[in-house]
């Protein structure tokens, strides 16, 4: 039987959620990451439904009701955190300690991506959407939108975040995750081209003594074939 996953991009419409650095709206990050998770899960043969696929206002009650009536196997709500610019890190919530297996799996896979600044752990909370869903549910706070380092993660590491979430969901559903072509963890296959050499440049100096010093440093580290190439500006 095909598994069904309900993804809830938090906030939307007239509810922007937190507002972060450079006037970044939480609602926009939530939907961007959610759509990436949707794409990855569909590649695994999983049926996916989003609480919203565009910027519109949806009540918490409607999100829960939709997931329950659809009969989802699990519910994942995606959010960003905010405090005072100094707090940072990732945390994931379940409703109770006895229902945290989904939260644990997703949190563990997110940590493996290294797309976070601080591990704030898996916690419990009485959030409406994870309290009233009939299926296993969790809520992810990806990072702090008002923190400078976390801001970079939210804007530059969305593929990694989505990958971790999708892998965690598959672990919960006992589905073997098959990496897709743009998978962030896919190893780069080295290309052996014996007709081409790739020269590595370790610096350029307008003082010969500095260049020779650099060569000595490289040779001390085992790069015995390091040498100086003289280049004159025209």
Backbone as a chain_set.jsonl record, in Angstrom:
{"seq": "XXXXXXXXXXXXXXXXXXXXXXXXXXXXXXXXXXXXXXXXXXXXXXXXXXXXXXXXXXXXXXXXXXXXXXXXXXXXXXXXXXXXXXXXXXXXXXXXXXXXXXXXXXXXXXXXXXXXXXXXXXXXXXXXXXXXXXXXXXXXXXXXXXXXXXXXXXXXXXXXXXXXXXXXXXXXXXXXXXXXXXXXXXXXXXXXXXXXXXXXXXXXXXXXXXXXXXXXXXXXXXXXXXXXXXXXXX", "coords": {"N": [[0.837, -1.199, 0.0], [0.536, 2.22, -0.823], [2.281, 4.733, 0.907], [1.244, 7.639, 2.743], [2.012, 10.98, 3.157], [1.713, 13.909, 4.991], [2.572, 17.188, 4.591], [3.139, 20.144, 6.276], [3.544, 23.359, 5.641], [4.329, 25.843, 7.74], [2.37, 28.728, 8.816], [1.539, 31.462, 6.541], [-0.104, 33.436, 3.974], [-1.886, 36.058, 5.443], [-0.569, 35.649, 7.742], [2.555, 35.935, 8.517], [4.397, 34.624, 10.026], [7.524, 34.401, 11.776], [9.705, 37.236, 11.304], [12.721, 37.774, 9.799], [16.25, 38.383, 9.345], [17.121, 40.78, 6.866], [14.487, 41.22, 6.217], [13.284, 38.745, 5.871], [10.719, 36.434, 5.453], [9.24, 34.016, 7.503], [7.17, 32.337, 6.568], [7.708, 32.055, 3.867], [10.16, 30.674, 3.704], [9.332, 28.299, 4.886], [7.492, 27.218, 3.005], [9.121, 26.903, 0.782], [11.072, 25.003, 1.568], [9.339, 22.908, 2.202], [8.215, 22.215, -0.291], [10.429, 21.181, -1.536], [10.886, 18.947, 0.026], [8.552, 17.553, -0.564], [9.003, 16.931, -3.283], [11.223, 15.2, -3.092], [10.142, 13.081, -1.59], [8.124, 12.128, -3.285], [9.68, 11.008, -5.225], [10.342, 8.691, -3.984], [8.146, 7.17, -4.245], [6.083, 7.858, -2.603], [2.951, 9.138, -1.575], [2.071, 12.504, -1.395], [0.803, 15.28, 0.38], [0.352, 18.767, 0.636], [-0.361, 21.203, 3.133], [-0.643, 23.75, 2.268], [0.097, 25.071, -0.907], [0.783, 27.43, -1.812], [1.032, 30.969, -1.095], [-1.104, 31.448, 1.192], [-3.712, 32.004, 3.626], [-4.358, 29.682, 6.135], [-6.184, 28.034, 8.579], [-5.202, 26.538, 11.725], [-6.915, 24.527, 12.51], [-8.061, 23.719, 10.073], [-5.841, 22.653, 8.766], [-5.23, 20.418, 10.326], [-7.651, 19.011, 10.189], [-7.773, 18.443, 7.455], [-5.565, 16.751, 7.115], [-6.295, 14.616, 8.774], [-8.721, 13.693, 7.617], [-7.792, 12.915, 5.159], [-6.278, 10.762, 5.767], [-3.517, 10.438, 6.406], [-0.287, 8.899, 6.841], [1.692, 9.999, 8.349], [2.469, 13.224, 9.791], [4.047, 16.227, 9.167], [5.145, 19.243, 10.281], [6.567, 22.232, 9.214], [8.733, 24.753, 10.236], [10.313, 27.936, 11.144], [12.494, 29.257, 13.636], [12.653, 31.971, 16.07], [14.114, 34.534, 18.067], [15.963, 36.584, 19.698], [17.964, 37.299, 18.057], [20.329, 36.258, 18.998], [20.016, 33.601, 19.751], [20.317, 30.298, 18.396], [20.193, 27.411, 16.167], [18.779, 24.063, 15.729], [15.69, 22.398, 16.353], [13.33, 19.843, 17.2], [9.955, 18.859, 17.554], [7.728, 16.698, 19.331], [4.459, 15.58, 20.356], [4.208, 14.111, 22.755], [6.471, 12.259, 24.901], [6.237, 9.618, 24.311], [5.514, 9.507, 21.714], [7.5, 10.226, 19.988], [9.023, 9.061, 17.99], [8.967, 9.59, 15.176], [9.796, 12.286, 15.189], [12.354, 11.935, 16.291], [13.685, 10.41, 14.294], [13.663, 12.174, 12.079], [15.037, 14.364, 13.15], [17.552, 13.237, 13.702], [18.433, 12.625, 11.096], [18.539, 15.169, 9.994], [20.621, 16.258, 11.476], [22.727, 14.798, 10.456], [23.151, 15.985, 8.0], [24.551, 18.212, 8.588], [23.655, 20.768, 8.335], [23.192, 22.935, 10.236], [23.547, 25.027, 13.161], [23.525, 24.601, 15.886], [22.678, 21.891, 17.963], [19.677, 21.593, 19.31], [18.073, 19.642, 20.161], [15.479, 17.048, 20.579], [12.214, 17.714, 21.538], [9.245, 18.02, 23.625], [5.942, 19.341, 23.109], [2.879, 21.25, 23.306], [1.703, 21.901, 20.874], [-0.876, 22.812, 18.613], [-1.203, 21.51, 16.06], [0.242, 19.13, 16.264], [-0.907, 17.961, 18.365], [-3.542, 17.386, 17.781], [-3.716, 15.797, 15.522], [-4.47, 12.64, 13.999], [-2.601, 10.834, 13.256], [0.934, 9.911, 13.546], [2.915, 12.682, 14.432], [5.021, 15.582, 13.987], [6.831, 18.618, 14.679], [9.035, 20.789, 13.141], [11.583, 23.035, 13.907], [13.527, 24.677, 11.953], [15.698, 26.505, 12.048], [16.982, 29.608, 13.462], [15.536, 32.409, 12.309], [16.253, 35.019, 12.684], [18.885, 35.051, 13.302], [22.242, 35.533, 12.348], [24.015, 33.482, 11.336], [22.284, 31.281, 11.18], [20.462, 32.297, 9.387], [21.863, 32.147, 6.989], [21.901, 29.4, 6.617], [19.173, 28.835, 6.279], [18.664, 30.116, 3.88], [20.585, 29.183, 2.108], [20.972, 26.448, 2.386], [18.782, 24.852, 1.802], [18.244, 22.549, 0.257], [19.717, 20.59, 1.575], [18.433, 20.576, 4.075], [15.861, 19.734, 3.312], [16.481, 17.215, 2.344], [17.345, 15.871, 4.658], [14.955, 15.857, 6.148], [13.264, 14.346, 4.465], [14.614, 11.888, 4.429], [14.404, 11.164, 7.128], [11.626, 10.847, 7.391], [11.229, 8.676, 5.684], [12.643, 6.719, 7.092], [10.977, 6.448, 9.326], [8.683, 5.427, 8.078], [9.64, 3.062, 7.262], [10.804, 2.781, 4.753], [13.107, 2.291, 2.2], [15.394, 4.725, 1.414], [15.971, 6.157, -1.66], [18.512, 7.806, -3.213], [18.207, 10.813, -5.13], [18.984, 12.411, -8.298], [20.008, 14.977, -7.713], [20.793, 14.721, -5.119], [22.035, 15.791, -2.006], [23.86, 14.351, -0.587], [25.077, 12.702, -2.308], [27.917, 11.06, -3.51], [30.708, 12.528, -5.224], [31.744, 11.442, -8.33], [34.991, 10.703, -9.261], [36.732, 11.926, -12.133], [38.864, 10.433, -14.329], [41.101, 11.648, -16.353], [43.573, 11.153, -18.384], [44.801, 12.707, -20.253], [44.709, 15.274, -19.5], [45.888, 17.749, -17.262], [45.434, 19.112, -14.03], [46.224, 22.016, -12.645], [47.053, 23.216, -9.473], [46.871, 26.225, -7.816], [48.505, 27.916, -5.268], [48.787, 30.491, -4.434], [49.717, 33.926, -5.171], [52.403, 36.205, -5.445], [54.0, 39.38, -5.104], [56.475, 39.623, -4.233], [59.518, 38.06, -4.268], [60.765, 36.712, -2.126], [58.66, 36.109, -0.415], [57.256, 34.309, -2.003], [59.097, 32.201, -2.202], [59.202, 31.445, 0.464], [56.647, 30.44, 0.782], [56.795, 28.2, -0.884], [58.621, 26.635, 0.537], [57.091, 26.09, 2.822], [55.053, 24.535, 1.731], [56.495, 22.31, 0.834], [57.384, 21.306, 3.237], [55.057, 20.251, 4.138], [54.803, 18.078, 2.563], [54.343, 18.474, -0.15], [56.192, 18.044, -2.494], [56.554, 18.6, -5.157], [56.019, 21.228, -5.614], [56.439, 24.434, -7.14], [57.827, 27.518, -8.444], [56.322, 29.775, -10.666], [57.116, 32.279, -12.88], [55.458, 35.212, -13.577], [54.881, 37.938, -15.552], [53.317, 41.051, -15.491], [51.638, 42.597, -18.185]], "CA": [[0.0, 0.0, 0.0], [1.313, 3.462, -0.919], [2.268, 5.547, 2.119], [0.765, 9.009, 2.541], [2.678, 11.925, 4.07], [1.147, 15.255, 4.986], [3.569, 18.198, 4.916], [2.473, 21.389, 6.661], [4.382, 24.567, 5.691], [3.72, 26.708, 8.742], [1.967, 30.115, 8.545], [1.068, 31.698, 5.182], [-1.098, 34.48, 3.771], [-1.737, 37.22, 6.317], [0.263, 35.233, 8.882], [3.904, 35.795, 7.955], [5.309, 33.944, 10.927], [8.619, 35.273, 12.214], [10.373, 38.043, 10.284], [14.129, 37.702, 10.147], [17.251, 39.253, 8.734], [16.797, 41.224, 5.502], [13.032, 41.149, 6.057], [12.956, 37.396, 5.41], [9.498, 35.934, 6.084], [9.24, 32.581, 7.82], [6.21, 31.613, 5.734], [8.316, 31.769, 2.568], [11.132, 29.591, 3.899], [8.582, 27.071, 5.167], [6.924, 26.649, 1.786], [10.212, 26.514, -0.118], [11.634, 23.726, 2.043], [8.276, 21.89, 2.11], [8.084, 21.765, -1.672], [11.598, 20.341, -1.822], [10.62, 17.663, 0.691], [7.523, 16.904, -1.377], [9.631, 16.392, -4.488], [12.058, 14.064, -2.719], [9.292, 11.973, -1.159], [7.447, 11.57, -4.457], [10.671, 10.17, -5.896], [10.367, 7.415, -3.255], [6.87, 6.509, -4.463], [5.186, 8.232, -1.512], [1.937, 10.13, -1.904], [2.315, 13.667, -0.544], [-0.132, 16.404, 0.317], [0.754, 19.959, 1.375], [-1.479, 21.976, 3.679], [-0.748, 24.878, 1.332], [1.128, 25.051, -1.954], [0.993, 28.827, -2.179], [0.98, 31.886, 0.047], [-2.478, 31.753, 1.579], [-4.019, 31.816, 5.038], [-5.075, 28.456, 6.474], [-6.253, 27.886, 10.03], [-4.636, 25.31, 12.282], [-7.983, 23.537, 12.495], [-8.203, 23.202, 8.715], [-4.666, 21.829, 8.467], [-5.398, 19.146, 11.027], [-8.822, 18.336, 9.635], [-7.423, 17.946, 6.126], [-4.661, 15.603, 7.282], [-7.045, 13.512, 9.37], [-9.691, 13.159, 6.655], [-7.028, 12.296, 4.06], [-5.742, 9.499, 6.267], [-2.055, 10.422, 6.266], [0.472, 7.999, 7.72], [2.402, 10.876, 9.279], [2.247, 14.653, 9.606], [5.276, 16.957, 9.476], [4.967, 20.685, 10.174], [7.887, 22.842, 9.014], [8.764, 26.126, 10.734], [11.584, 28.551, 11.524], [12.48, 29.815, 14.975], [13.058, 33.368, 16.218], [14.187, 34.954, 19.466], [16.474, 37.954, 19.822], [19.151, 37.416, 17.211], [21.48, 35.559, 19.573], [19.734, 32.166, 19.815], [20.491, 29.618, 17.118], [20.119, 25.963, 16.217], [17.643, 23.304, 15.218], [15.002, 21.576, 17.337], [12.176, 19.144, 16.648], [8.981, 18.624, 18.62], [6.623, 15.743, 19.288], [3.468, 15.95, 21.366], [4.592, 13.458, 24.014], [7.708, 11.483, 24.817], [5.919, 8.287, 23.796], [5.177, 9.61, 20.289], [8.578, 11.025, 19.399], [9.868, 8.313, 17.064], [9.084, 10.345, 13.924], [10.644, 13.452, 15.479], [13.725, 11.456, 16.48], [14.256, 10.017, 13.001], [13.903, 13.367, 11.265], [16.084, 15.165, 13.788], [18.832, 12.553, 13.487], [18.842, 12.769, 9.703], [18.902, 16.572, 9.796], [21.952, 16.452, 12.046], [23.713, 14.191, 9.556], [23.43, 16.892, 6.886], [25.397, 19.278, 9.142], [23.065, 22.069, 7.993], [22.671, 23.542, 11.463], [24.598, 25.648, 13.969], [23.49, 24.045, 17.234], [21.679, 20.842, 18.168], [18.863, 21.919, 20.474], [17.442, 18.406, 20.585], [14.078, 16.704, 20.365], [11.473, 18.163, 22.717], [7.796, 17.843, 23.565], [5.188, 20.598, 23.195], [1.44, 21.075, 23.155], [1.29, 22.607, 19.673], [-2.184, 22.35, 18.131], [-1.171, 20.605, 14.908], [0.757, 17.812, 16.617], [-1.76, 17.431, 19.439], [-4.864, 17.005, 17.293], [-3.651, 14.896, 14.372], [-4.705, 11.238, 14.339], [-1.411, 10.063, 12.902], [2.156, 10.398, 14.189], [3.176, 14.041, 13.964], [6.117, 16.337, 14.611], [7.016, 19.992, 14.199], [10.467, 21.077, 13.042], [12.065, 24.421, 13.881], [14.745, 24.46, 11.177], [16.785, 27.395, 12.478], [16.487, 30.912, 13.911], [15.507, 33.272, 11.132], [16.82, 36.322, 13.039], [20.289, 34.856, 13.643], [23.02, 35.708, 11.124], [24.503, 32.209, 10.815], [21.128, 30.463, 10.823], [19.89, 32.902, 8.186], [22.59, 31.587, 5.84], [21.445, 28.018, 6.445], [17.806, 28.855, 5.762], [18.638, 30.622, 2.503], [21.582, 28.537, 1.265], [21.065, 25.004, 2.632], [17.438, 24.29, 1.777], [18.272, 21.186, -0.283], [20.193, 19.709, 2.639], [17.367, 20.47, 5.062], [14.806, 18.898, 2.734], [17.0, 15.855, 2.25], [17.302, 15.287, 5.993], [13.557, 15.621, 6.514], [12.757, 13.238, 3.654], [15.242, 10.65, 4.907], [13.82, 10.823, 8.422], [10.276, 10.35, 7.14], [11.356, 7.329, 5.123], [13.019, 5.819, 8.194], [9.779, 6.182, 10.121], [7.775, 4.608, 7.276], [10.369, 1.832, 6.914], [11.017, 2.804, 3.307], [14.504, 2.529, 1.836], [15.523, 5.988, 0.695], [16.784, 6.097, -2.869], [18.978, 9.158, -3.551], [17.865, 11.324, -6.449], [20.145, 12.927, -9.024], [20.57, 16.169, -7.071], [20.903, 14.429, -3.695], [23.161, 16.529, -1.433], [24.833, 13.429, -0.019], [25.59, 11.842, -3.363], [29.356, 11.285, -3.677], [31.173, 12.973, -6.533], [32.558, 10.429, -8.994], [36.17, 11.332, -9.859], [36.947, 11.692, -13.556], [40.282, 10.194, -14.606], [41.424, 12.035, -17.718], [45.04, 11.121, -18.42], [45.31, 13.667, -21.226], [44.552, 16.614, -18.943], [46.433, 17.977, -15.928], [44.769, 20.203, -13.323], [47.22, 22.676, -11.821], [46.529, 23.863, -8.282], [47.63, 27.421, -7.476], [48.402, 28.168, -3.828], [48.987, 31.897, -4.111], [50.54, 34.754, -6.049], [53.114, 37.177, -4.61], [54.832, 40.324, -5.859], [57.778, 39.611, -3.558], [60.125, 36.746, -4.49], [61.046, 36.064, -0.849], [57.408, 35.542, 0.083], [56.947, 33.151, -2.837], [60.001, 31.113, -1.803], [58.772, 31.004, 1.79], [55.459, 29.611, 0.594], [57.247, 26.927, -1.436], [59.211, 25.874, 1.643], [55.986, 25.625, 3.681], [54.37, 23.454, 1.035], [57.358, 21.131, 0.812], [57.377, 20.757, 4.589], [53.802, 19.516, 4.285], [54.831, 16.922, 1.681], [54.096, 18.818, -1.547], [57.569, 18.199, -2.981], [56.593, 19.048, -6.551], [55.657, 22.645, -5.68], [57.464, 25.23, -7.792], [57.46, 28.903, -8.732], [56.175, 30.187, -12.073], [57.248, 33.724, -12.946], [54.491, 35.802, -14.48], [55.053, 39.38, -15.59], [52.146, 41.784, -15.985], [51.877, 43.382, -19.413]], "C": [[0.877, 1.257, 0.0], [1.165, 4.269, 0.37], [1.885, 6.987, 1.775], [1.364, 9.922, 3.608], [2.082, 13.313, 3.894], [2.212, 16.24, 5.46], [2.864, 19.53, 5.141], [3.467, 22.548, 6.703], [3.722, 25.588, 6.622], [3.432, 28.122, 8.248], [1.485, 30.261, 7.098], [0.004, 32.774, 5.115], [-0.859, 35.669, 4.685], [-0.977, 36.897, 7.597], [1.666, 34.949, 8.36], [4.789, 34.883, 8.78], [6.385, 34.919, 11.367], [9.196, 36.046, 11.03], [11.831, 38.171, 10.689], [15.005, 38.727, 9.468], [16.863, 39.553, 7.287], [15.31, 41.063, 5.18], [12.579, 39.811, 5.484], [11.751, 36.864, 6.181], [9.599, 34.421, 6.298], [8.335, 31.797, 6.877], [6.812, 31.215, 4.391], [9.355, 30.648, 2.667], [10.396, 28.269, 4.096], [8.048, 26.419, 3.897], [8.013, 26.191, 0.828], [10.801, 25.168, 0.292], [10.597, 22.613, 1.899], [8.138, 21.347, 0.696], [9.268, 20.89, -2.08], [11.44, 18.971, -1.172], [9.591, 16.871, -0.116], [8.138, 16.227, -2.598], [10.457, 15.154, -4.173], [11.211, 12.854, -2.329], [8.566, 11.327, -2.332], [8.389, 10.68, -5.257], [10.766, 8.798, -5.236], [9.062, 6.641, -3.426], [5.854, 6.801, -3.376], [4.188, 9.273, -2.005], [2.056, 11.283, -0.908], [1.213, 14.698, -0.73], [0.413, 17.542, 1.17], [-0.483, 20.661, 1.925], [-1.708, 23.241, 2.856], [0.395, 24.78, 0.336], [1.416, 26.446, -2.463], [0.857, 29.685, -0.927], [-0.461, 32.269, 0.36], [-2.691, 31.395, 3.05], [-4.834, 30.54, 5.246], [-5.053, 28.3, 7.988], [-5.601, 26.579, 10.475], [-5.662, 24.185, 12.233], [-8.132, 22.9, 11.114], [-7.03, 22.316, 8.323], [-4.842, 20.437, 9.07], [-6.548, 18.338, 10.441], [-8.518, 17.714, 8.276], [-6.543, 16.704, 6.225], [-5.418, 14.391, 7.815], [-8.005, 12.872, 8.369], [-8.999, 12.461, 5.491], [-6.464, 10.945, 4.481], [-4.24, 9.374, 6.097], [-1.423, 9.441, 7.24], [1.339, 8.782, 8.696], [2.233, 12.321, 8.847], [3.508, 15.381, 10.048], [5.047, 18.447, 9.228], [6.334, 21.36, 10.174], [7.83, 24.33, 9.349], [10.199, 26.636, 10.855], [11.417, 29.18, 12.899], [12.872, 31.295, 14.952], [13.129, 33.699, 17.698], [14.676, 36.398, 19.539], [17.749, 38.17, 19.008], [20.354, 36.655, 17.733], [21.273, 34.049, 19.643], [19.907, 31.543, 18.439], [20.294, 28.114, 17.296], [18.809, 25.377, 15.734], [17.027, 22.487, 16.346], [13.732, 21.009, 16.719], [11.258, 18.732, 17.79], [8.036, 17.469, 18.299], [5.639, 16.158, 20.37], [3.818, 15.382, 22.733], [5.875, 12.67, 23.809], [7.465, 10.089, 24.254], [5.577, 8.309, 22.307], [6.272, 10.361, 19.525], [9.443, 10.274, 18.392], [10.046, 9.041, 15.731], [9.995, 11.546, 14.109], [12.098, 13.044, 15.618], [14.395, 11.137, 15.149], [14.599, 11.246, 12.155], [15.035, 14.2, 11.847], [17.46, 14.543, 13.559], [19.33, 12.732, 12.06], [19.212, 14.216, 9.374], [20.299, 16.85, 10.349], [23.03, 15.89, 11.126], [24.07, 15.107, 8.395], [24.406, 17.997, 7.286], [24.908, 20.67, 8.769], [22.398, 22.665, 9.228], [23.844, 24.14, 12.24], [24.675, 25.053, 15.363], [22.391, 22.999, 17.319], [20.915, 21.14, 19.454], [17.987, 20.742, 20.907], [15.998, 18.208, 20.176], [13.326, 16.994, 21.658], [9.991, 17.822, 22.565], [7.116, 19.2, 23.725], [3.725, 20.305, 22.92], [0.908, 21.838, 21.943], [0.017, 21.973, 19.084], [-2.061, 21.271, 17.056], [-0.586, 19.233, 15.233], [-0.029, 17.176, 17.759], [-3.043, 16.83, 18.88], [-4.861, 16.136, 16.042], [-3.829, 13.454, 14.837], [-3.475, 10.376, 14.103], [-0.205, 10.6, 13.656], [2.527, 11.74, 13.583], [4.382, 14.641, 14.673], [6.172, 17.721, 13.996], [8.5, 20.318, 14.27], [10.7, 22.578, 13.043], [13.447, 24.373, 13.244], [15.938, 25.258, 11.688], [16.155, 28.718, 12.91], [16.648, 31.932, 12.791], [16.123, 34.643, 11.405], [18.275, 36.228, 13.484], [21.12, 34.842, 12.362], [23.478, 34.387, 10.517], [23.35, 31.304, 10.393], [20.438, 30.991, 9.568], [20.556, 32.323, 6.928], [22.147, 30.159, 5.566], [20.063, 27.995, 5.795], [17.731, 29.299, 4.31], [19.563, 29.86, 1.564], [21.616, 27.016, 1.381], [19.696, 24.32, 2.588], [17.409, 22.859, 1.247], [18.724, 20.196, 0.784], [19.12, 19.501, 3.704], [16.257, 19.553, 4.561], [15.234, 17.442, 2.671], [16.944, 15.163, 3.612], [15.882, 14.953, 6.424], [13.006, 14.412, 5.761], [13.34, 11.903, 4.116], [14.643, 10.211, 6.244], [12.415, 10.262, 8.284], [10.324, 8.922, 6.607], [11.778, 6.32, 6.188], [11.802, 5.461, 9.027], [8.832, 5.235, 9.382], [8.388, 3.273, 6.878], [10.492, 1.67, 5.398], [12.483, 3.097, 3.032], [14.598, 3.774, 0.97], [16.459, 5.823, -0.488], [17.211, 7.509, -3.246], [18.564, 9.55, -4.962], [19.093, 11.988, -7.048], [20.808, 14.107, -8.343], [20.711, 15.982, -5.569], [22.155, 15.075, -3.122], [24.229, 15.607, -0.879], [25.44, 12.491, -1.051], [27.08, 12.111, -3.58], [29.697, 11.704, -5.097], [32.072, 11.91, -7.137], [33.752, 11.092, -9.657], [36.324, 10.964, -11.325], [38.45, 11.578, -13.804], [40.554, 10.485, -16.077], [42.938, 12.162, -17.814], [45.637, 12.105, -19.411], [45.247, 15.098, -20.705], [45.152, 16.675, -17.556], [45.736, 19.182, -15.317], [45.755, 20.82, -12.345], [46.543, 23.417, -10.669], [47.432, 25.035, -7.917], [47.417, 27.749, -6.003], [48.666, 29.623, -3.458], [49.834, 32.61, -5.143], [51.137, 35.879, -5.211], [53.907, 38.131, -5.513], [56.208, 40.492, -5.204], [58.343, 38.202, -3.646], [60.361, 35.994, -3.178], [59.788, 35.411, -0.27], [57.009, 34.295, -0.696], [57.814, 31.96, -2.436], [59.635, 30.564, -0.423], [57.565, 30.081, 1.692], [55.831, 28.242, 0.044], [57.831, 26.052, -0.338], [58.134, 25.298, 2.553], [55.269, 24.443, 3.041], [55.197, 22.174, 1.033], [57.453, 20.488, 2.19], [56.126, 19.925, 4.85], [53.712, 18.338, 3.318], [54.561, 17.203, 0.223], [55.441, 19.112, -2.226], [57.659, 18.687, -4.421], [56.145, 20.499, -6.7], [56.783, 23.443, -6.319], [56.928, 26.63, -8.092], [57.388, 29.13, -10.235], [56.199, 31.711, -12.08], [56.274, 34.258, -14.018], [54.651, 37.313, -14.422], [53.811, 40.039, -16.2], [52.53, 42.583, -17.236], [51.376, 44.802, -19.252]], "O": [[1.852, 1.334, 0.747], [0.054, 4.464, 0.863], [2.159, 7.483, 0.682], [1.236, 9.666, 4.805], [1.967, 13.819, 2.778], [2.699, 16.144, 6.586], [2.089, 19.984, 4.299], [4.168, 22.711, 7.701], [2.664, 26.129, 6.301], [4.135, 28.653, 7.388], [1.065, 29.275, 6.491], [-0.714, 33.003, 6.089], [0.237, 36.228, 4.708], [-0.766, 37.771, 8.438], [1.939, 33.871, 7.832], [5.819, 34.414, 8.296], [6.179, 36.132, 11.333], [9.178, 35.568, 9.895], [12.14, 38.624, 11.791], [14.549, 39.799, 9.07], [16.344, 38.69, 6.579], [14.926, 40.809, 4.039], [11.62, 39.743, 4.714], [11.755, 36.842, 7.412], [9.986, 33.665, 5.407], [8.698, 30.706, 6.435], [6.474, 30.168, 3.838], [9.413, 29.774, 1.801], [10.789, 27.244, 3.541], [8.143, 25.203, 3.735], [7.842, 25.191, 0.132], [11.002, 24.293, -0.551], [10.941, 21.495, 1.515], [7.963, 20.143, 0.508], [9.117, 19.965, -2.878], [11.818, 17.955, -1.755], [9.745, 15.667, -0.323], [7.821, 15.077, -2.902], [10.399, 14.166, -4.905], [11.533, 11.726, -2.701], [8.41, 10.106, -2.367], [7.957, 9.717, -5.889], [11.223, 7.842, -5.862], [8.885, 5.581, -2.826], [4.87, 6.076, -3.235], [4.543, 10.178, -2.76], [2.133, 11.051, 0.299], [0.755, 14.953, -1.843], [0.88, 17.321, 2.288], [-1.523, 20.711, 1.268], [-2.83, 23.738, 2.762], [1.522, 24.446, 0.698], [2.181, 26.637, -3.409], [0.598, 29.176, 0.163], [-0.975, 33.273, -0.134], [-1.956, 30.596, 3.63], [-5.871, 30.345, 4.611], [-3.996, 28.425, 8.607], [-5.469, 25.638, 9.692], [-5.325, 23.035, 11.951], [-8.307, 21.687, 11.0], [-7.216, 21.325, 7.615], [-4.629, 19.422, 8.407], [-6.43, 17.132, 10.226], [-8.949, 16.599, 7.983], [-6.75, 15.726, 5.506], [-5.203, 13.269, 7.357], [-8.09, 11.647, 8.284], [-9.547, 11.528, 4.905], [-6.205, 10.085, 3.639], [-3.743, 8.325, 5.689], [-1.953, 9.186, 8.322], [1.683, 8.272, 9.763], [1.898, 12.609, 7.698], [3.987, 15.182, 11.164], [4.787, 18.861, 8.098], [7.164, 21.086, 11.041], [6.999, 25.07, 8.822], [11.161, 25.886, 10.693], [10.317, 29.587, 13.274], [13.359, 31.804, 13.942], [12.32, 33.219, 18.492], [13.876, 37.329, 19.451], [18.507, 39.109, 19.251], [21.308, 36.426, 16.989], [22.243, 33.292, 19.6], [19.665, 32.199, 17.426], [20.236, 27.608, 18.417], [17.87, 26.09, 15.383], [17.74, 21.949, 17.193], [13.135, 21.615, 15.829], [11.715, 18.312, 18.853], [7.606, 17.289, 17.159], [5.957, 17.0, 21.21], [3.738, 16.079, 23.745], [6.306, 12.444, 22.679], [8.397, 9.447, 23.769], [5.374, 7.256, 21.701], [5.996, 11.045, 18.54], [10.485, 10.781, 17.977], [11.159, 9.102, 15.208], [10.869, 11.799, 13.28], [12.985, 13.733, 15.115], [15.531, 11.542, 14.904], [15.689, 11.34, 11.59], [15.895, 14.685, 11.112], [18.421, 15.25, 13.255], [20.519, 12.965, 11.841], [20.104, 14.457, 8.561], [21.069, 17.599, 9.747], [24.123, 16.448, 11.032], [25.175, 15.021, 7.858], [25.013, 18.638, 6.429], [25.656, 21.643, 8.873], [21.184, 22.87, 9.252], [24.999, 23.791, 11.996], [25.749, 25.0, 15.962], [21.293, 23.204, 16.8], [21.44, 20.962, 20.553], [17.254, 20.831, 21.892], [15.381, 19.056, 19.53], [13.743, 16.575, 22.738], [9.548, 17.389, 21.501], [7.64, 20.095, 24.389], [3.373, 19.258, 22.377], [-0.206, 22.361, 21.977], [-0.132, 20.752, 19.068], [-2.731, 20.241, 17.127], [-0.891, 18.262, 14.54], [0.159, 16.003, 18.08], [-3.575, 15.871, 19.44], [-5.931, 15.776, 15.552], [-3.396, 13.087, 15.929], [-3.337, 9.305, 14.694], [-0.3, 11.626, 14.33], [2.462, 11.919, 12.367], [4.718, 14.267, 15.796], [5.622, 17.959, 12.92], [9.14, 20.15, 15.308], [10.082, 23.308, 12.268], [14.431, 24.063, 13.916], [17.055, 24.745, 11.753], [14.952, 28.926, 12.749], [17.761, 32.266, 12.387], [16.478, 35.357, 10.468], [18.84, 37.202, 13.983], [20.733, 34.198, 11.387], [23.347, 34.187, 9.309], [23.431, 30.633, 9.363], [19.895, 30.216, 8.781], [19.886, 32.047, 5.933], [22.031, 29.753, 4.409], [19.82, 27.222, 4.869], [16.821, 28.895, 3.587], [19.358, 29.88, 0.35], [22.234, 26.356, 0.546], [19.482, 23.316, 3.268], [16.63, 22.039, 1.733], [18.183, 19.096, 0.888], [18.921, 18.384, 4.18], [15.771, 18.696, 5.3], [14.432, 16.541, 2.918], [16.543, 14.003, 3.707], [15.634, 13.893, 6.998], [12.353, 13.554, 6.355], [12.626, 10.902, 4.182], [14.405, 9.023, 6.462], [12.05, 9.312, 8.977], [9.549, 8.066, 7.034], [11.312, 5.181, 6.178], [11.615, 4.3, 9.394], [8.246, 4.342, 9.994], [7.737, 2.449, 6.235], [10.311, 0.585, 4.847], [13.039, 4.051, 3.575], [13.958, 3.864, -0.078], [17.604, 5.399, -0.332], [16.36, 8.337, -3.569], [18.569, 8.723, -5.875], [20.123, 12.116, -6.385], [22.031, 14.238, -8.381], [20.746, 16.959, -4.821], [23.235, 14.925, -3.693], [25.378, 16.018, -0.714], [26.219, 11.599, -0.714], [27.474, 13.255, -3.809], [29.048, 11.281, -6.054], [33.062, 11.515, -6.52], [33.576, 11.95, -10.521], [36.076, 9.823, -11.715], [39.21, 12.505, -13.526], [40.267, 9.658, -16.942], [43.514, 13.159, -17.379], [46.849, 12.32, -19.414], [45.68, 16.03, -21.384], [44.955, 15.763, -16.752], [45.476, 20.166, -16.009], [46.085, 20.212, -11.327], [45.579, 24.154, -10.874], [48.635, 24.853, -7.73], [46.28, 27.85, -5.544], [48.758, 29.947, -2.274], [50.576, 31.981, -5.897], [50.454, 36.446, -4.358], [54.419, 37.727, -6.557], [56.988, 41.372, -5.566], [57.728, 37.253, -3.159], [60.18, 34.778, -3.12], [59.84, 34.314, 0.287], [56.487, 33.339, -0.123], [57.321, 30.836, -2.342], [59.746, 29.363, -0.176], [57.461, 29.085, 2.408], [55.255, 27.233, 0.45], [57.56, 24.852, -0.292], [58.241, 24.157, 3.004], [54.92, 23.474, 3.716], [54.659, 21.081, 1.211], [57.586, 19.27, 2.303], [56.134, 19.011, 5.675], [52.681, 17.669, 3.248], [54.547, 16.273, -0.584], [55.781, 20.265, -2.494], [58.718, 19.137, -4.861], [55.914, 20.952, -7.821], [57.956, 23.164, -6.072], [55.726, 26.882, -8.001], [58.281, 28.727, -10.98], [55.415, 32.359, -11.386], [56.272, 33.825, -15.17], [54.565, 37.903, -13.346], [53.328, 39.646, -17.262], [53.613, 43.163, -17.314], [51.491, 45.606, -20.177]]}, "num_chains": 1, "name": "protein.A"}
